[in-house]
Amino acid sequence: RGVRDRTYLQWRYGRHPLWRHGALTCRRDGKLLGYASFRAGDSGSVTLLELEDDGTQGVRQALVAGLAVQAHRDNAESVQVETLADSAAAGLFERLGFLKRDEGAGVVPFGGPESAAADWWITGGDRDQ
């Protein structure tokens, strides 16, 4: 993965010509612990695109909870996220109450025989928009 700094995030999401994006951050004593980037769709859904943290326990859960609260305030009908089926990300979102939808073709990662989907953390923010 490349660097996810302010310049990159502004380029990727803040200045996007077609979609309205937002971000939530989690901080402690001014230090950034993590962030969530999301897209607010016209169809009443909010799509989580990136979820990053510094490894501090509970940060990802707090960001997802914050996104759900924000989506509710904005009258969104749903919050969604794309993950690989057997990844750590899929497990996290299932534990947080997300429902698994029917699978599409999806992403097929190839990293050699030693690579497993459980080792990948891929969300909608990893694709070209």
CORSULPE-V705459 format. One record per run of one state. SS is the DSSP state (hx for helix, st for strand, lp for the rest). FROM is the first residue (numbers start at 1). TO is the last residue. If there is no record, write none. Layout:
SS	FROM	TO
SS	FROM	TO
This chain:
lp	1	5
hx	6	14
lp	15	19
st	20	28
lp	29	30
st	31	40
lp	41	44
st	45	53
lp	54	58
hx	59	73
lp	74	77
st	78	81
lp	82	87
hx	88	95
lp	96	116
hx	117	119
lp	120	123
hx	124	126
lp	127	129
